[in-house]
Amino acid sequence: MFKNKTGYFRHNHTNPQKKSVGHYFYGGKRLKMEKNIKKNIKGNKYKRLLIWVSESSTVFSFVTRKDVGISERSIRLIESLTEFLVDSYPTNEWLSNEIVDSPIIGHIYFYELNKTTKNILLEVSNSLFDWGDDALTDLPEDIAFYNGKKRPVLHVNGHENYAILEVSSLKEYLKLTFL
C-alpha cells in the first residue's frame, strides 16, 4: 500500500480473485481483515452497507474518464457535491485501478462524507456496482470510502464486479453479516 498525491492510501493492485471470506493480514502493529465482494449488493443491503461505511468514513472518492465520457447524470452528481469537494486532480491511477501506457485520462474527486453527501449517494444509486458498471457511462466509476486516517474502508471496481471492504477488528467484521 502507498499514498497517492493527496495522502490517501491505495493498494498495489489487490487481486480480486482471493477468497471471498475475510482473511487476516499482519500490517505492522495490528491485524486487519478484508472481505472481497464479487456479487453485486443491491436494494436494502446496499443501503445498509452505505450506512455502515459512513459510520467509519470521513471522505469518499470516485473517478471519471475522458475515454469513456461523462453522462448528464454524473455531471449533475458532481454539481450537487461541489460544496463538499476536498480535492480533485487528473490521474491514471486510483485505489482500484491503474491505466498504463496512456496519457492521463482519469479525474479523481474526493468529497467530505457527511449526512448530506451520504443521502445524495443513497439517492443516486441502488447498487454497489452501479459505480462503474459495464457501460461506464451512467455514474462515475470506482467509488471508494476512506476513514479519518485516509485508509480505505471500501473500494469498488464496478466494471470488474468486485469490491473490497477493509475492517480493523473482528467486531466490525461481524457487523457485516447482512452481506
Secondary structure, 3 states (H helix, E strand, C coil): CEECCCCCEECCCCCCCCCCCCEEEECCCCEEEEEEECCCCEHHHHHHHHHHHHHHCCEEEEEEECCCECCHHHHHHHHHCHHHEEEEEEECEECCEECCCCCCCEEEEEEECCHHHHHHHHHHCCEHHHCCCCCCCCCCEEEEEECCCCCEEEEEEHHHCEEEEEECCHHHHHHHHHC
